[in-house]
Amino acid sequence: MHNTSLNTNGVCASSRHAEVALERFDKRPQSSAALSMMVLKILFAIMPVVDSLNGWLNEGGNEGGITLGILYRCAIMLTASGYLVSGRRIRNRRSFLLPILLFTVLVPHLLNLLGSMSFLSLSIKTLLPVVCIEVFVRFADAGEDMLDFASSVFSTWAVLLPLCILIPYFLGFGFTTYGESGGTGFKGFFYAQNDLAFFLVTTLGYTAYRFTSDKKIRYAALVLALMACVVLLGLKSAYIVAALYLVYFFVLDSNLSTIQKIGGCVVLVMCAIFGFLLFSSQVAAIAARWSFFYNKADNFLTFFTSSRIDRIPVAMKYLDSSIGPMWRVFGAGDAYSVVLKPYSLVEMDYFDLYFQFGLIGAVFFGVYYASFFHPLRKCIGPLPAFLRLSLFVALVMAALAGHVFNTALSGMVLAVICCGINGLNNEGTARGGWRRNGKAVRNI
């Protein structure tokens, strides 16, 4: 009896050790996910400061050689890729997404990638948001709160981004949007104004959403600061999209009463008038520039797209004559850039993806990002509205103004939008805010 008891205790002890070991093993992916997510959250949150510092160090430039911006994106890519390789696996069709992407999009261009540093850099920028989004999906699968991730990043951007533009402006430093000293517009120390426009309007949309949901003064102040930055930047697309966000959240939002909507309209008009008066010299220069190019353009579409649409037939004719029709399937890398100088791209993303990666690549990226509308189809409320509108804006700006899919800064903003959508889709408990299939779920 004694021996049997000892044997039983030994078996029980062994079982407990095995259970503890198994529990520790099961916790490893979650711990790895939490650590990787914390690192990526910090890296994403400091993006305005890093890109401003990068522009200041390179005197407005961003290409050629190893820069702070490139090292920063490499750190993000390595962190994300490291988790994809070592972290929790997703046992569904998403498991095959990245291998298919790498095979169909990049394999036909291996020689071009090895021979062209510019195309290698462009390809990394294009793949960066997809890699980040897939990591966010795996974080959510490991039980991490991706709504909190998106909220933390957007909230930090809402403070840092206007500071990185307004402080240099009032101190008399920074770069004009167009031209050298004495040019029009202002963009702080940022390099690419089109990327900055998408960054600004999306962050403005987030702060407008937070203000109408929480009714806190700090969000009103951030909305005004970001509106001032948009006015200073001087891009047509930024003005249009900023107006769209503000009208939606301050006028059309069902979360506001009629009195609040009227008050919102009055405040917006007064702030717009005050902003244009405060920055009157900048606004006058921007208007004069628009007038000049409008009179110079052959038609409104050329003016509206800043002549981007005129580059499409030039690039297409060159590729047909120099490469042949097969480029339409697999693309031609950045070979078409030689006939677009001083520009390197058409700057209409779907056409650029078509020229670079062919029909296969253009369809893949377009469908990939558009697929994030699907989780939002039954969601109502201010949070889903912000995410839905932001994704729509991203796809439209990519088509008309470019610099969304093909650039690192805009791509990272788009990745956080998709992160929020994925977090929304994985939210399961009722905590108030928006509603999905009749169940209320929290705001961020």
NORVEN-V101943 format. One record per pair of residues at least 4 apart in sequence whose ideal C-beta (glycine too) atoms are under 6 Angstrom apart, sorted by the first residue. I is the first residue (numbers start at 1). J is the second residue. D is the distance in Angstrom with one decimal. If there is no record, write none. Layout:
i=I j=J d=D
i=I j=J d=D
This chain:
i=27 j=31 d=5.7
i=29 j=87 d=5.9
i=29 j=88 d=3.9
i=29 j=142 d=5.5
i=30 j=142 d=5.2
i=30 j=143 d=6.0
i=32 j=87 d=5.3
i=33 j=37 d=5.9
i=33 j=139 d=5.2
i=33 j=142 d=3.8
i=33 j=144 d=5.4
i=36 j=83 d=4.3
i=37 j=139 d=5.1
i=37 j=144 d=5.3
i=39 j=79 d=5.3
i=40 j=44 d=6.0
i=40 j=79 d=5.8
i=41 j=149 d=5.7
i=41 j=152 d=5.9
i=43 j=76 d=5.2
i=44 j=153 d=4.8
i=45 j=153 d=5.3
i=45 j=156 d=4.1
i=46 j=50 d=5.5
i=48 j=160 d=4.2
i=48 j=161 d=4.5
i=48 j=164 d=4.7
i=49 j=160 d=5.9
i=50 j=72 d=4.9
i=51 j=190 d=5.8
i=52 j=164 d=4.3
i=52 j=188 d=5.9
i=52 j=189 d=4.4
i=54 j=67 d=5.8
i=54 j=68 d=4.3
i=54 j=69 d=3.9
i=55 j=60 d=5.6
i=55 j=189 d=3.8
i=55 j=190 d=5.4
i=55 j=191 d=4.9
i=56 j=189 d=4.3
i=57 j=68 d=6.0
i=58 j=67 d=5.7
i=60 j=175 d=5.0
i=62 j=69 d=5.8
i=62 j=191 d=4.0
i=66 j=70 d=5.7
i=73 j=408 d=5.1
i=77 j=81 d=5.8
i=77 j=128 d=5.9
i=78 j=82 d=6.0
i=80 j=131 d=5.0
i=80 j=132 d=5.3
i=80 j=135 d=4.4
i=83 j=87 d=4.2
i=83 j=135 d=5.5
i=87 j=138 d=5.7
i=88 j=138 d=5.7
i=88 j=142 d=4.9
i=90 j=94 d=5.0
i=90 j=95 d=5.5
i=90 j=141 d=5.6
i=96 j=100 d=5.5
i=100 j=104 d=5.9
i=101 j=105 d=5.5
i=102 j=106 d=5.2
i=103 j=107 d=5.1
i=104 j=360 d=5.3
i=105 j=357 d=5.1
i=105 j=361 d=4.8
i=108 j=330 d=4.1
i=109 j=113 d=5.3
i=109 j=333 d=5.3
i=112 j=116 d=5.6
i=112 j=119 d=5.6
i=112 j=333 d=4.0
i=113 j=120 d=5.0
i=118 j=334 d=5.8
i=119 j=333 d=4.7
i=119 j=334 d=4.3
i=125 j=407 d=5.8
i=125 j=408 d=4.4
i=126 j=406 d=5.6
i=127 j=131 d=5.8
i=128 j=408 d=5.8
i=128 j=411 d=5.4
i=129 j=411 d=3.6
i=129 j=414 d=5.3
i=129 j=415 d=4.1
i=132 j=415 d=4.2
i=133 j=415 d=5.2
i=133 j=418 d=4.8
i=136 j=146 d=5.7
i=136 j=419 d=4.3
i=136 j=422 d=5.8
i=137 j=422 d=5.7
i=139 j=144 d=4.1
i=140 j=146 d=4.9
i=140 j=422 d=5.6
i=140 j=426 d=4.7
i=146 j=419 d=5.3
i=146 j=422 d=5.6
i=146 j=423 d=3.2
i=147 j=423 d=3.8
i=147 j=444 d=4.7
i=149 j=419 d=5.9
i=150 j=416 d=5.4
i=150 j=419 d=4.9
i=150 j=420 d=3.6
i=151 j=155 d=5.9
i=151 j=444 d=3.6
i=153 j=416 d=5.3
i=154 j=206 d=4.5
i=156 j=160 d=6.0
i=157 j=161 d=5.1
i=157 j=203 d=5.0
i=158 j=203 d=5.4
i=158 j=207 d=4.9
i=158 j=222 d=4.9
i=161 j=203 d=5.5
i=162 j=166 d=5.4
i=162 j=225 d=3.8
i=162 j=226 d=5.4
i=162 j=229 d=5.3
i=163 j=167 d=5.5
i=164 j=188 d=5.3
i=165 j=188 d=4.0
i=165 j=229 d=4.6
i=168 j=173 d=4.4
i=168 j=174 d=3.7
i=168 j=188 d=4.8
i=169 j=186 d=5.5
i=174 j=188 d=4.8
i=174 j=189 d=5.6
i=175 j=187 d=5.7
i=176 j=183 d=3.5
i=176 j=185 d=5.7
i=177 j=185 d=2.6
i=177 j=187 d=5.1
i=177 j=193 d=4.9
i=177 j=233 d=5.9
i=177 j=234 d=5.2
i=178 j=183 d=5.0
i=178 j=184 d=5.0
i=178 j=185 d=5.7
i=179 j=183 d=2.6
i=184 j=234 d=5.9
i=184 j=285 d=4.1
i=184 j=286 d=5.2
i=184 j=289 d=4.9
i=185 j=233 d=5.7
i=185 j=234 d=3.3
i=185 j=286 d=6.0
i=186 j=232 d=4.3
i=187 j=193 d=5.2
i=187 j=196 d=5.6
i=187 j=233 d=5.9
i=190 j=196 d=4.7
i=194 j=401 d=5.8
i=194 j=403 d=3.7
i=195 j=403 d=5.0
i=195 j=407 d=4.9
i=195 j=409 d=4.1
i=195 j=410 d=4.7
i=197 j=235 d=4.7
i=197 j=237 d=5.8
i=197 j=238 d=4.0
i=198 j=397 d=5.7
i=198 j=404 d=5.8
i=198 j=410 d=4.6
i=199 j=413 d=5.4
i=200 j=229 d=5.5
i=200 j=230 d=5.4
i=201 j=238 d=5.6
i=201 j=241 d=4.3
i=201 j=242 d=5.1
i=202 j=390 d=5.4
i=202 j=413 d=5.4
i=204 j=226 d=4.2
i=204 j=242 d=5.7
i=204 j=245 d=5.8
i=205 j=245 d=4.0
i=205 j=386 d=5.9
i=205 j=390 d=5.8
i=207 j=219 d=5.3
i=207 j=222 d=4.4
i=207 j=223 d=4.9
i=208 j=223 d=5.6
i=208 j=245 d=5.5
i=208 j=249 d=4.1
i=209 j=249 d=5.8
i=209 j=382 d=5.5
i=209 j=386 d=4.1
i=210 j=214 d=5.6
i=210 j=219 d=4.7
i=211 j=219 d=3.7
i=211 j=220 d=5.5
i=211 j=223 d=5.8
i=212 j=249 d=4.9
i=212 j=253 d=5.3
i=212 j=255 d=5.7
i=213 j=382 d=5.0
i=213 j=443 d=5.6
i=228 j=275 d=5.7
i=230 j=238 d=5.1
i=230 j=242 d=4.7
i=231 j=275 d=5.1
i=231 j=279 d=5.6
i=232 j=279 d=6.0
i=232 j=282 d=5.9
i=233 j=238 d=5.5
i=234 j=286 d=3.9
i=237 j=401 d=4.4
i=238 j=242 d=5.9
i=241 j=393 d=5.5
i=243 j=247 d=6.0
i=246 j=250 d=5.4
i=246 j=268 d=5.8
i=247 j=251 d=4.9
i=248 j=252 d=5.0
i=249 j=253 d=5.0
i=250 j=264 d=3.6
i=250 j=268 d=5.8
i=251 j=261 d=5.6
i=251 j=265 d=6.0
i=255 j=382 d=5.4
i=256 j=260 d=4.1
i=256 j=261 d=5.1
i=271 j=275 d=6.0
i=276 j=283 d=5.2
i=279 j=283 d=5.5
i=290 j=294 d=6.0
i=293 j=303 d=6.0
i=294 j=303 d=4.9
i=297 j=302 d=4.2
i=297 j=303 d=3.9
i=298 j=302 d=5.4
i=300 j=304 d=5.8
i=301 j=309 d=5.8
i=302 j=307 d=5.5
i=302 j=310 d=5.9
i=305 j=309 d=4.6
i=308 j=346 d=5.9
i=308 j=347 d=4.9
i=308 j=348 d=5.1
i=311 j=315 d=6.0
i=311 j=340 d=5.5
i=311 j=346 d=4.7
i=312 j=346 d=5.9
i=312 j=351 d=5.6
i=313 j=317 d=6.0
i=314 j=339 d=5.6
i=315 j=336 d=4.2
i=315 j=355 d=5.7
i=318 j=322 d=5.9
i=318 j=336 d=5.8
i=318 j=339 d=4.5
i=319 j=323 d=5.2
i=319 j=327 d=4.9
i=319 j=332 d=5.3
i=319 j=336 d=5.5
i=323 j=327 d=4.6
i=323 j=332 d=5.4
i=327 j=332 d=4.2
i=328 j=359 d=6.0
i=329 j=358 d=4.9
i=329 j=359 d=5.9
i=330 j=358 d=4.3
i=331 j=356 d=5.0
i=331 j=357 d=4.1
i=331 j=358 d=3.6
i=331 j=361 d=5.8
i=336 j=355 d=5.0
i=337 j=344 d=4.6
i=345 j=352 d=5.1
i=346 j=351 d=4.8
i=346 j=352 d=5.2
i=347 j=402 d=3.7
i=348 j=402 d=5.0
i=349 j=398 d=3.9
i=349 j=402 d=4.9
i=349 j=404 d=5.6
i=349 j=405 d=4.4
i=349 j=406 d=5.7
i=350 j=362 d=5.8
i=350 j=399 d=5.6
i=352 j=356 d=5.9
i=352 j=406 d=5.6
i=353 j=357 d=5.6
i=353 j=361 d=5.4
i=353 j=362 d=4.2
i=353 j=365 d=5.5
i=354 j=362 d=4.2
i=357 j=361 d=2.3
i=359 j=363 d=6.0
i=363 j=367 d=5.9
i=364 j=368 d=6.0
i=365 j=405 d=5.7
i=372 j=391 d=5.8
i=372 j=418 d=5.1
i=372 j=421 d=4.9
i=375 j=421 d=5.6
i=375 j=425 d=3.7
i=376 j=384 d=5.3
i=376 j=388 d=5.0
i=378 j=436 d=5.9
i=378 j=437 d=5.8
i=379 j=384 d=3.6
i=379 j=434 d=5.9
i=379 j=436 d=4.9
i=380 j=435 d=5.4
i=381 j=433 d=6.0
i=381 j=434 d=2.6
i=381 j=435 d=5.8
i=383 j=434 d=4.8
i=383 j=443 d=5.2
i=384 j=388 d=5.7
i=384 j=434 d=5.2
i=387 j=420 d=5.3
i=387 j=421 d=5.2
i=390 j=417 d=4.9
i=391 j=417 d=5.8
i=393 j=397 d=5.8
i=394 j=404 d=5.5
i=394 j=414 d=5.2
i=397 j=401 d=4.9
i=397 j=404 d=5.5
i=398 j=404 d=3.9
i=398 j=405 d=5.4
i=403 j=407 d=4.9
i=403 j=410 d=5.6
i=404 j=410 d=4.6
i=427 j=441 d=4.7
i=430 j=439 d=5.5
i=430 j=440 d=5.0
i=431 j=442 d=3.7
i=432 j=440 d=5.4
i=433 j=441 d=5.7
i=433 j=442 d=4.6
i=433 j=443 d=3.8
i=434 j=441 d=5.8
i=435 j=440 d=5.3
i=436 j=441 d=6.0
